[in-house]
Every structure is written in C-alpha cells, then in structure tokens.
Amino acid sequence: MGKDEDKKPPKHAGPQKHDKPFIPEKPTKESGDGQGKGGGTRGK
C-alpha cells in the first residue's frame, strides 16, 4: 500500500507543474473565479 501512495504524489507533480505558472494568479484565485478553476484541478 505504501508503494501505491508513493506513486500517487509523482502523478500530482504533473498537474502541479501547471499550477506553478498560475501562482502569479493567486490574487485572481482569491476573487473566486480562480478558486473554482484551481479547486477543480486540485480535486482531480
């Protein structure tokens, strides 16, 4: 089970890379529009 969990984090690393460029949009995410988009990606 532990090994499966280790493989999950690396998979998230991919989507997280896309969040990096969105970091500057953090202020926009607070508006709510960004939060909805960010939350959807994080949920996936």
Summary of the structure (lengths in Angstrom):
residues: 44
radius of gyration: 12.7
end to end distance: 20.7
largest distance: 38.9
contacts: 89
relative contact order: 0.12
helix: 93%
strand: 0%
